[in-house]
Amino acid sequence: MNSKNWDIEQMRKAWLEMGKALGMEIPPSDPGNMNKMRTSLDRIRDRYRLGCDWSIVGAIVFAAFFFFMPSLKDEYRLPLAITYVMVMLANAYALYRLWRGTGKINPLTMSITRVSSMAKYYKKCHLLYILIGFPVAALWIVFFMFATDRSESIIIGSIVGGIFGLYGLWQTMKDYRNLSE
């Protein structure tokens, strides 16, 4: 055994011991789990797809719900349902465009700089979507409060929805940061 082989063998042994100390197993203990792993790009795409789907479902279900809501004034039922459908379908369209756009990002065939620049572009598009969508949603909530008799529960619902929305925005921006780095 010559000294070069011995050095490589020592490095290999140290590498494996370090991996064991850090909790990394080689080979993976569950190779079937590799297909279930999701990247930041997969999480972003899934969020957009699910948001688009739920916006369409919400537009249909809640528009019908507004016609039977007892706390709504009769003269506001139709305008409220129509504006809600318009806001939700606009939301679904924006999320669909973001989903299709991020679907074009392919880290396997694109260069790292191309993936990073596309991720930054769609991150900016998402922030623009938030900057336009937030005031529109806030105006619709004000219109909804005007059309109903009970505004206390709407304020509480808006606060809770805002908290969940900010948490979702934080997660999406974290995934974009991971993708563009």
N, C-alpha and C positions, 0 to 999 in steps of 0.2 A: 504494500500500500504506500503510495507516495504522499508527500506532504500536501499537495494541492487537493487531492481527493479527501484527505483527512480534514482539511479546513472547510471544504464544502459540506462534508458530512456534519461537522460541528455546527456550521451555520444553519443547516437544515434542522438539526435537532433543537437548536435554540429557537428557531422560528416556530416549530411545532409546540414547544413548551410555552412560548409566549402566547400562541393562539389558544392553548388550553387554559392558561391563566386568565385570558380575557373572555373566556366563555365561547370561543369559536371552535367548532368541531369540524374537522376535515376528514372525510367528506361530510356533507350535511347529514344530520340524523334523519331528516324527512325529505328525501328528494322529490316526493310528490307535492310538497308544499311550495316548490319553486314556481309552479304555475299560478299559485294563489297570491304571490307577492305583487304589490302594486307600486308603481313609481309615482312621483309627484305629478307627472303629466297625466297618468291614468286617473288620479284623484281629481285633477282639474276638469278633465273631460267628463268624468262621472257626475261631478257637481253641476256642470252646465247642462248635461243631458237630463238629469233628474229635475233640475230647476225648470227646464223647458216643459217637461212632461207634467209636473205638478202645477205649473202656471195654466196649462190648458185645462187640466182637470178642475182646478180652482175656478177658472172662468166659467165653466159649465155649471158646476155644483152651486157655487155661491150666487151666481146670477139668478138661478132658480130659487134659491133660498131667500133672496131679497124680496121676492113677490109675496112670500108668506110670513115675513118677519113682522110681528105685531107692533114693535116700537117704531116702525117707520111711518112717516106721514104719507098718506095716499098719493099726494101729488109728486112725491119724490121717488116712488118705487121704480118707475120705468127709467128716468134719467140716471138714477143711481146704478141700476143693473147695466145699462148701456155703457156708462163711463167705466164701470168696473171691468166689464168684458174688454173694453178698449185698452185699458191699462194692463190687464193681465196678458192679453194677446200681444201687445207691444213688448212686454217683458219676455214672453215666450220667444218672440222673434229675435230679440237681442241675444238671449241665451242660446238660441239655435245657431245664430251667426258665430258666436264665440265658440260654441262646441265644434262647429264645422271647421272654423279657423284653427283651433288647437289640434284638431284631428289631422291637419296637414303637416304638423310637426312630426318628423320621423327621425329620432336620434340614431337609428341604425344606418341610414343612407345619407344623412346630412352631416356637414361639418359641425364642430362644436360652436364655432362663431355664428353659423347660420341658425342653429337651434337656440342659442342664447339671444340673438337679435329678434327672432320670431317670438320668443317668450316675452321679451321686453315689450314688443309691439302689442301683443295681446294683453299684457298686464296694463299698458296704457289704455287700451280699448276698454278693459274692465273698469278701470278707474273713471273713465269718461262715462261709461254706462252707469256707474254709481252716482256721479255728479249730476247726471241728467235725471236718473230714475228716482233719487231720493226726494228732490223737490216735487216731482210729479206725484209720488206716493203720499207725501205730506199734504199736498193740496187735496188729494182725493180723501184723505182721512178727515181733513177739516170739513169738506163737503159732506161726508158721512156723519160727522158729529152734528152738523147743521140739520141734517135730514132726520136724525133720531131724537128721541126725548131723553135718552140716558147717555150722557157723555162721560161719566166717571169710569165706567168699565172700558170704554174705548181708549181713554187715556192710559189706563193700566195696561191694556192689551198692546197699545203702541209702545210703551216703555219695554215690556217684555219682548215684543217683536224686534225692537231696536237693539236690545241686548243680544238676542240670537243672531240678528243680522250683522252686528259688529263682530261677533265671534266667527261667523262664517266668512266675513271679509278678511279677518285676521288669518284664518286657516288658508284661504285661497292665496293671499299675498305671501304667506310662508311657503306654499308650494311653488309659486312663481319664483320666489327668491332661490329656492333649492334647484329649480330648473334652469335658471339663468346663470347660476354660478358655475 
